C-alpha cells in the first residue's frame, strides 16, 4: 500500500530533524565497542539498533526521490524510537550511558548541539 505524498514528506522531514548525526559520524560511532554493546541483542548477534544504524547511514545518503516505501517505513520506525527513547531520559549526566549509546545507534546524539 502506497502512502499519501504528504505523509511521506512529513516522515522524511521528521527523520531529517531527529537524526542529527551525519552519515560519517554514524559510521564512526557504529565501529565503537560502546555502540555494539548497546541495545537488545537477539541470539547473541547484532543489536536491533546497531543494524538500524547501518541502514540509517544508507538512508541519509539516499535522495528523497529515490526512497522506497520500505525506506520511508523504516524512517518512521526510527523517528518513533527516538521520540520514545528521548521521553525516557535518565536524570544526571548522560554522556557515557547506555541510554545515549542506544540513541546514537539510531542516529541521534542527545548531547549534540547542547
Buried (B, 14 or more C-beta within 10 A) or exposed (E): EEEEEEEBEBBBEBBBEBBBBEBEBBBEBBEEEBBBEBBEBEEEEBBBBBBBBEBBBEBBEEEBEEBEEEBBEBBBBBBEBBEEBEEEEEEEEBEEBEBBBBBBBBBBBBEEEE
